[in-house]
Amino acid sequence: MYQKAGSPPFTSVAMCKSSLGGLVAATFTPMTNDNEIHLSVIGQYVDYLVKVQGVRKIFVNGTTGEGMSLSVEERKLVAEEWIKQGKGKLDQVIIHVGALSIKESQELAEHAAKCSASGIAVISPFFFKPQSADVLVEYMKIVASSAPGVPFYYYHLPEMTGVSFNVVDLLDGIEKKIPTFQGLKFTSSDLLDFGQCVNKYKDKFDFLYGKDEILLSAVALGATGAVGSTYNYIGKLYNQMLMDIERGDYKSARERQAEVQEFIGYVNKLGFSVAENKTTMMLFSGIPLGPPRLPLLKCSEEKAAKILAKLKTLGWLN
């Protein structure tokens, strides 16, 4: 069972020099049943993250937020609302500005800077893919130049993009080409690459891990923070795990990670995508997030019932 929500310093168990550390919730984009963005519930969403889950940093318009399924104008409106509602409540708001068009990425980066975003992130283009790490860095350099002075993060997601250059090689000398480069969101199970990144560049960059189910392993390798969807609704559990590590209680930390693995392992067999993830968040929070946008399908009632039953079995819902 959960203890009272808290926000322990992630950096106390990893790297104290990080400018972006701790748990970062990859936020869902609320939708109406007509598939229009539903901005009016974002204020309630902010309060839930802060007061219930103890999470005060967010990553907006990423994979969980269906950013690639939103229009440029919708992405701007969503970013503006999160920044507006999070003022004085959230510590940092990172806006994902990646797009298939470099012009759209530049436009979104410029907009994020004007809205005083804490940072911006970019995923690699994945239709016409960069043919080398150098090309990808050049692409990021152009996007980053549209938001001078705003911390810039590379969002590494090879399972979705098919762009799988070794990040440790990509980072070599990147700060000379992109002065605002601050670090990366590393969403891959390749812990060899991740570990080499941290070992070689731990004094330069932030290393945010993106696989919630194996976060403990990434922390052991020196992750400075984590970005993930499950931090929206079980952030308390992860914060407790981080406190366990801080105390040197690795047995309890492993038990908490095992709880997460039991849940994620179960729902993955059901087919766990944005729709089912949104449903889980609604079961926890009561916030109407709506369905995902096509081509993603709505979570079926049968799946929702199974997810609810599993949450009750784990004792996660009071």
C-alpha positions in Angstrom: 0.0 0.0 0.0 1.1 3.5 -0.6 2.4 5.9 2.0 1.7 9.6 1.9 2.7 11.3 -1.4 6.2 12.8 -1.4 8.8 14.0 -3.8 12.2 12.7 -2.7 15.2 14.0 -4.6 16.1 11.5 -7.4 19.5 13.1 -7.7 20.3 12.1 -4.2 20.6 8.5 -5.4 22.2 9.5 -8.7 23.9 12.7 -9.8 23.5 15.9 -7.9 24.5 18.2 -10.8 21.5 17.4 -12.9 19.3 20.3 -13.9 16.4 17.9 -14.7 16.0 15.0 -12.3 13.5 13.0 -10.4 10.2 11.6 -11.8 8.9 13.3 -14.9 5.3 12.3 -15.8 4.8 11.9 -19.6 1.4 13.4 -19.7 -1.7 12.2 -21.5 -3.6 14.7 -23.8 -7.2 14.9 -22.6 -9.7 14.4 -25.4 -13.4 14.7 -25.7 -15.5 11.8 -27.0 -15.4 13.7 -30.3 -11.6 13.5 -30.4 -11.1 17.2 -29.7 -8.5 18.3 -27.2 -10.1 18.9 -23.8 -8.0 21.6 -22.2 -10.4 22.4 -19.3 -9.3 19.4 -17.2 -5.6 20.1 -17.3 -5.8 22.2 -14.1 -7.4 19.3 -12.3 -4.7 17.0 -13.8 -1.9 19.3 -12.5 -3.3 19.2 -9.0 -3.6 15.4 -9.1 0.0 15.0 -10.1 1.3 17.3 -7.4 -1.0 16.6 -4.5 -1.7 12.9 -4.9 1.3 11.5 -6.7 4.0 13.9 -5.6 5.2 14.5 -9.2 6.1 18.0 -10.1 7.8 17.7 -13.5 6.1 16.8 -16.8 6.9 15.9 -20.4 4.2 17.2 -22.7 3.2 16.1 -26.3 5.4 13.0 -26.3 4.3 9.5 -27.2 2.0 9.2 -24.2 0.5 12.5 -25.1 -0.1 11.5 -28.7 1.9 14.4 -29.9 2.5 13.0 -33.3 -1.3 12.7 -33.8 -2.0 16.3 -33.0 -1.9 19.3 -35.3 0.7 21.9 -34.8 -1.9 24.3 -33.5 -3.3 21.7 -31.1 0.2 21.0 -29.8 0.7 24.7 -29.1 -2.6 25.0 -27.2 -1.8 21.9 -25.1 1.7 23.2 -24.3 0.3 26.7 -23.4 -2.3 25.2 -21.1 0.1 22.9 -19.2 2.5 25.8 -18.7 -0.3 28.1 -17.6 -1.9 25.7 -15.2 1.4 24.5 -13.9 2.7 27.9 -12.9 3.6 28.0 -9.3 2.7 24.3 -8.9 5.0 22.4 -11.3 8.8 22.6 -11.1 9.5 22.0 -14.8 7.5 21.6 -18.0 9.4 20.0 -20.9 7.7 20.3 -24.3 8.3 17.7 -27.0 8.6 19.5 -30.3 9.6 16.7 -32.6 7.8 16.3 -36.0 8.3 14.8 -39.4 8.8 18.3 -40.8 11.8 20.2 -39.6 9.9 23.5 -40.2 7.1 22.3 -37.9 9.7 21.4 -35.2 11.3 24.8 -35.5 7.9 26.4 -35.2 7.0 24.4 -32.1 10.4 25.0 -30.5 10.1 28.8 -31.0 6.6 28.7 -29.5 7.8 26.7 -26.5 10.5 29.3 -25.9 7.9 32.1 -26.0 5.8 30.3 -23.5 8.7 29.9 -21.1 9.0 26.2 -21.3 11.6 24.7 -19.0 13.1 22.7 -21.9 12.3 21.2 -25.3 12.8 17.7 -26.6 13.0 16.2 -30.1 12.4 12.7 -31.4 14.2 11.6 -34.5 12.2 11.9 -37.8 11.0 8.4 -38.6 9.6 8.4 -42.1 12.5 9.8 -44.0 15.1 8.8 -41.4 18.6 10.4 -40.8 21.2 8.1 -42.4 23.8 8.7 -39.8 24.3 10.1 -36.2 25.9 13.2 -37.7 22.8 13.9 -39.8 20.6 13.5 -36.8 22.8 15.9 -34.8 22.6 18.4 -37.6 18.8 18.1 -37.6 18.6 18.7 -33.8 21.0 21.6 -34.1 18.7 23.4 -36.5 15.6 22.8 -34.3 17.5 23.9 -31.1 18.6 27.1 -32.8 14.9 28.1 -32.9 14.8 28.2 -29.1 18.2 29.7 -28.1 18.7 29.5 -24.3 16.1 26.8 -23.8 17.6 23.4 -22.5 17.4 20.9 -25.3 17.0 17.1 -25.0 17.2 14.3 -27.5 14.3 11.8 -27.2 15.7 8.4 -28.0 13.0 5.9 -28.9 14.3 3.4 -31.4 11.4 0.9 -31.0 9.1 3.5 -32.5 11.4 5.4 -34.8 13.6 2.7 -36.2 16.6 5.1 -35.6 19.0 3.1 -33.4 22.4 4.8 -33.6 24.4 4.2 -30.4 23.7 7.3 -28.4 27.1 7.1 -26.7 28.6 7.9 -30.1 26.0 10.6 -30.9 26.9 12.5 -27.7 30.6 12.8 -28.7 31.2 16.6 -29.0 27.5 17.4 -29.3 27.7 20.3 -26.9 30.0 22.1 -29.4 27.3 21.8 -32.1 24.3 22.4 -29.9 25.3 24.7 -27.0 21.9 24.2 -25.4 22.1 20.4 -25.3 21.2 19.3 -21.8 20.7 15.6 -22.1 18.4 12.9 -23.3 15.3 10.9 -22.6 16.5 7.3 -23.2 13.6 5.0 -23.9 15.2 1.7 -24.9 16.1 -1.5 -23.1 19.7 -1.2 -24.3 21.3 -0.7 -20.9 24.7 -1.3 -22.4 24.4 1.9 -24.5 22.7 3.7 -21.6 25.4 2.7 -19.1 28.2 3.8 -21.5 26.4 7.2 -22.0 26.2 7.8 -18.2 29.8 6.6 -17.5 31.3 8.8 -20.2 29.2 11.9 -19.9 27.9 11.9 -16.4 29.5 15.2 -15.6 28.0 16.9 -18.7 24.4 15.9 -19.3 21.1 14.8 -17.8 20.2 11.1 -18.3 16.5 10.5 -18.1 15.4 6.9 -18.4 12.1 6.0 -20.2 11.4 2.3 -19.4 9.3 2.4 -16.2 9.4 -1.3 -15.6 13.2 -1.5 -15.4 13.9 1.9 -13.8 15.7 0.4 -10.9 18.4 -1.0 -13.3 18.8 2.4 -14.8 19.2 4.1 -11.4 21.9 1.6 -10.6 23.7 2.7 -13.8 23.4 6.4 -12.8 20.2 7.7 -14.3 19.6 11.3 -13.2 15.9 11.1 -13.7 13.0 9.2 -15.4 10.3 10.1 -17.9 7.3 7.8 -18.0 3.6 7.3 -18.3 3.0 5.3 -15.2 4.4 8.1 -13.0 1.0 9.8 -13.7 -0.8 7.3 -11.5 1.8 5.4 -9.4 4.3 8.2 -8.9 4.0 7.6 -5.2 5.2 4.0 -5.5 8.2 5.1 -7.5 9.0 7.9 -5.1 8.9 5.3 -2.3 11.3 3.1 -4.3 13.7 6.0 -4.7 13.5 6.6 -0.9 14.3 2.9 -0.4 17.4 3.3 -2.5 18.4 6.5 -0.7 18.2 4.5 2.6 20.1 1.6 1.2 17.1 -0.7 1.4 17.5 -2.4 -1.9 15.3 -5.3 -0.9 12.3 -3.0 -0.6 13.2 -1.2 -3.8 13.3 -4.5 -5.7 9.9 -5.4 -4.2 8.4 -2.2 -5.4 9.9 -2.6 -8.9 8.5 -6.1 -8.9 5.0 -4.8 -8.3 5.3 -2.5 -11.3 6.6 -5.4 -13.4 3.7 -7.6 -12.3 1.3 -5.0 -13.5 3.0 -4.1 -16.7 3.7 -7.7 -17.6 0.0 -8.5 -17.1 -1.4 -5.6 -19.1 1.1 -6.1 -21.9 -0.5 -9.5 -22.5 -3.8 -7.7 -22.9 -2.3 -5.3 -25.4 -1.3 -2.2 -23.5 -1.2 1.0 -25.6 -2.1 4.6 -25.0 -5.8 3.8 -24.7 -5.3 1.3 -21.9 -2.8 3.5 -20.2 -5.3 6.4 -20.3 -8.0 4.1 -18.9 -5.6 3.2 -16.0 -5.0 6.9 -15.3 -8.8 7.5 -15.3 -9.4 4.6 -12.9 -6.8 6.1 -10.5 -7.7 9.8 -10.8 -11.2 10.1 -12.1 -10.1 12.7 -14.5 -12.0 12.4 -17.9 -9.2 11.9 -20.4 -11.3 10.5 -23.2 -10.2 8.0 -25.9 -7.1 8.2 -27.9 -7.2 9.6 -31.5 -7.2 7.3 -34.5 -5.5 5.2 -35.6 -5.3 4.1 -31.9 -8.5 2.4 -30.8 -10.5 3.0 -27.6 -9.9 0.6 -24.7 -12.6 -2.0 -24.7 -14.9 -2.5 -21.6 -13.5 -6.0 -21.3 -9.9 -4.8 -21.0 -10.9 -2.0 -18.7 -12.6 -4.5 -16.4 -9.5 -6.7 -16.4 -7.2 -3.7 -15.6 -9.5 -2.7 -12.8 -9.4 -6.2 -11.3 -5.6 -6.3 -11.5 -5.3 -2.9 -9.8 -7.5 -4.1 -7.0 -5.5 -7.4 -6.6 -2.3 -5.4 -6.3 -4.0 -3.2 -3.6 -3.4 -0.1 -5.7 -6.9 1.2 -5.5 -8.5 2.0 -2.2 
